[in-house]
Amino acid sequence: MNSWRAWTVWGIGVFAYLVAVVQRTSFGVVGLEATERFSAGGTLLSAFTVVQLVVYASLQIPVGLLVDRFGTRIMVSVGATFMALGQLQIAVAESVVTGIIGRMLVGMGDAMTFVSVLRLVPVWFEGRKAPLLSQLTGMIGQVGQLVSVIPFLALMHATGWTQAFLSLAALSVLVIVVVLALLRNAPPGVSAPKEGPTEGTREVLAAAWRQPGTRLGLWSHFTVQFSGNVFALAWGFPFMVAGQGYDASTAAGLMSFFVAVALVAGPPMGRFVSRHPLHRSTLVLAITGLTAVAWAAVLLLPGGAPVWLMAILVAVLALGGPCSMIGFDFARTFNPSHRLGTATGIVNSGGFVAALLTMFLIGYLLDVQHALGLSPGGLYSLDAFRVALAVQLLVMAGGTLALLGVRRKVRRDLAAQNVHVPPLREVWAQLRSGRRR
């Protein structure tokens, strides 16, 4: 099954996801331009991305059910159509309402892409390759963020708002053509696997949710992914340029570094998950702890953060993306294939619900401080950002507590099945032994 055709189908799926990431992140790098175009303050500016992510997160479970029923080809094509229409709307929008409608359409299309593409992996490849291929899917797709930071931003400055977003719409049209022409849901003569009894929509959803492994994936995704999304999709650029005083080229370079670290970190995390599946949640907790420490260092340091410290923060935030893929591995290993899309949709909603909640709170806190005269340096002053961005630590704490609670349930179930979870010292010894070899 691992033929050239399998790799071609997977490559087309990854390309579709990469373009979806371009569409998703495009607004985050033009936040200052959007403030001028739409005369928007912090709350209104965050509303563009928050509404987009509300749509994205709310569709994850329905999309999971639909991809189990209709397959990847239809879902990715429909998703690309919505994204093309959304970027076309953004290109001509001049009011907040029309602009938000465009981002809603982008969110709808984006919601249909990743879960659908991830569905290809267990159908076209052997199970032992799934963790690494899932990591590679997410990793390569994140190159789309680099496209937003460099060529799209350059195109925006060279041609203006309308032409730049029309170009993004054309990119999704290309995806529609390629997917309809070349992508197939399963190898010739093979249907997508079905296991167990036929279940209705409600039964599939209920069964996926009752599985503690699905909820462990949900809270893993919720806790470790959202901070990087908040940074990349909405507040990273304004924080670095307006808050920290970096020039635009430095901020763009740090955003590019974000993508580069995510690319490098993905394969090692995939190998770790393959070799130590019983300590997947441990890795999630470790990266979450690093994220909290890095944010605390940047926000508490008197004066602006030096570029090297911001680079450390960016690197840690970038680890959250590939680490969040562990949530999908929980969905894959704890659910039968006929409800894999549903379980994956449940997991994928976690990080984006956390992100949209945090984005809104940050924008709201910025506006409140400005209205009360608590940010004399302006709406996007460094002191205002310190208070607003600190709300992320509360969201991380809540997610961590929920994750630990579900993990205890999962480990009790494993113990009842006589599955031994090795102590961390054994894992560390294996990792050190592997480095020596």
Secondary structure as GFF3:
##gff-version 3
##sequence-region A 1 437
A	DSSP	alpha_helix	4	25	.	.	.	ID=ss1
A	DSSP	three_ten_helix	26	30	.	.	.	ID=ss2
A	DSSP	alpha_helix	31	38	.	.	.	ID=ss3
A	DSSP	alpha_helix	42	70	.	.	.	ID=ss4
A	DSSP	alpha_helix	72	92	.	.	.	ID=ss5
A	DSSP	alpha_helix	96	111	.	.	.	ID=ss6
A	DSSP	alpha_helix	114	118	.	.	.	ID=ss7
A	DSSP	alpha_helix	120	124	.	.	.	ID=ss8
A	DSSP	three_ten_helix	127	129	.	.	.	ID=ss9
A	DSSP	alpha_helix	130	141	.	.	.	ID=ss10
A	DSSP	alpha_helix	143	147	.	.	.	ID=ss11
A	DSSP	pi_helix	148	152	.	.	.	ID=ss12
A	DSSP	alpha_helix	153	159	.	.	.	ID=ss13
A	DSSP	alpha_helix	161	182	.	.	.	ID=ss14
A	DSSP	alpha_helix	201	210	.	.	.	ID=ss15
A	DSSP	alpha_helix	212	230	.	.	.	ID=ss16
A	DSSP	pi_helix	231	235	.	.	.	ID=ss17
A	DSSP	alpha_helix	236	238	.	.	.	ID=ss18
A	DSSP	pi_helix	239	243	.	.	.	ID=ss19
A	DSSP	alpha_helix	248	275	.	.	.	ID=ss20
A	DSSP	three_ten_helix	277	279	.	.	.	ID=ss21
A	DSSP	alpha_helix	280	300	.	.	.	ID=ss22
A	DSSP	alpha_helix	307	334	.	.	.	ID=ss23
A	DSSP	three_ten_helix	337	339	.	.	.	ID=ss24
A	DSSP	alpha_helix	340	371	.	.	.	ID=ss25
A	DSSP	alpha_helix	382	389	.	.	.	ID=ss26
A	DSSP	alpha_helix	391	416	.	.	.	ID=ss27
A	DSSP	alpha_helix	424	436	.	.	.	ID=ss28
###
